[in-house]
Amino acid sequence: MNKLDTERDPPIFETRNLQGKSALLLVCDHAGNAIPKSMDNLGISEEHLKDHIAWDIGARRLTRRMSDLLDAPAILTLYSRLLIDCNRPILAPDLVPEFADGIEIPGNTDLSEKELSMRQSTFYDPYHLEIEKILDKFSAYKTIPILVSMHSFAPFLSSDRECRPWEISICWDCDNRLATPFISSLKSEGFCVGENQPYGFDELSDFTIPEHGLKRGIPHILIEVRNDQIRDEAGIENWSQRLTNLFRFELAHPENLQVKHFGSSITS
């Protein structure tokens, strides 16, 4: 059974700006690509570990910059989605993927129940408990926050025939309170915006927003930026400023900050 080396391995997640004044929580489910030293990169190369199969490229820096600009708390995973995917329900078949975009992950083959349980209790549960803790803190102060889940997507996958045209994607399930104005604003600026594209919500591919946003009835949004847009500091600054301005507008209108239960198309 693999264990973390506290001297060599990073912490499970990063928290940022926990005392921030904004009624908004930023989360980044795929911010890092760390693998415990004892697990030998799960048998894949350093090149693959730096690629999109292991993390959401650029999402960590974008989330951190937005946290600073908005004076908002943020929580970011630091371990690779290949170890365990923190945005998957526990029963999802790719919670611990054996293949990712056609690449075999040898360290995820024929895992024992004990190993799976260790990964969940070590890397998955603490992250989601921290999200709950921060949202509960907002509740204690009678504040209704916006929950923002930050991601990035690759310009194309190995199975794609064409480059994905969307520069940014806005994703939601039943509650489009933020999705609709964000899509409208971004389109008016001339961007090609994916609406639940290239990824939408379903019962085996999404966990964070349904669990922490829909169930609580708080306003929320999932944002995916195509990663070629945020691979350098200029791109990070460009998108962080643009998205921050949109959130500032929403935060300035109290009617947008209400608890409303819309149900879900993917949860009973």
C-alpha positions, 0 to 999 in steps of 0.5 A, a space after each residue: 500500500 502506497 503512502 505519502 512521504 511528507 518530506 518529498 511529496 506535496 500536500 493534498 491540496 492548496 488553499 488560497 486567500 481563505 480570508 478573502 472578502 468575496 462571496 465566491 469560492 473557486 475550486 480547481 479539481 485538476 490543478 496539479 499533476 503530482 504523483 507520490 514518489 513511491 508510485 513511480 509516476 504510475 508507470 508513465 513517462 514524464 512527458 505524459 505526466 506533463 500533458 493534458 491527460 494528467 491535469 488541466 494545463 493552465 487551470 491552476 495559474 488561472 484559478 490562483 490569479 482570479 483568486 487574487 483579483 477577486 479577493 476570493 478563497 480558492 482550493 486546488 488539488 495538487 495530485 494528478 487526475 490519473 491517481 484519482 479524479 476528484 471530479 468523478 463520482 466514486 462509481 465512475 468507471 474512470 475514477 482511476 483510469 487505466 487508459 487516458 486519451 489512448 495512453 495506458 496507465 500501468 500503475 492503475 491496472 488491477 488495483 485492489 480494493 484496499 488500494 482504491 480505498 487508500 486513494 479515496 481516503 488520502 486524495 479525494 475525500 479531504 479535498 471535498 471535505 475542505 470544499 464543504 468546510 469553506 461553504 459551511 463557513 459562508 453559511 455560518 456568516 449568512 452569505 450565499 456564495 457563487 461556486 466556480 469550478 475551473 478547468 481547461 481542455 485540450 485543443 484536440 484529443 487523439 481521436 479527434 479529426 478536427 481541432 476543437 473550435 471553442 476558446 472557452 466552454 461554459 457548463 451547467 446542468 439545470 441551473 443556468 443563472 450564471 451560465 446564460 449571462 456568461 455565454 451571452 457576454 463572451 459571445 458578444 465579445 466575439 468568442 466561440 463559446 462551447 455550451 456544455 461542449 466539449 463536455 456536458 454533465 452526466 451521472 458518471 462524469 461530474 461530481 463537484 458541481 452537482 455535489 456542492 452546488 446543485 445540492 446546496 442550491 447556490 449559484 454556480 458555474 463550471 468554466 473550461 478554457 481551451 488550454 492553448 489560451 492559457 499556457 503563458 502569462 499573457 494568456 493567464 492575465 487576459 482570461 483572468 481579467 476577463 472572467 473576473 470582470 464577469 464575476 464582479 458584475 454578478 456579485 454586484 447584483 444581490 438578486 443573483 445570489 440566492 438559494 434556489 433548488 433546480 433539481 438535477 438531470 443527473 441526480 435523483 
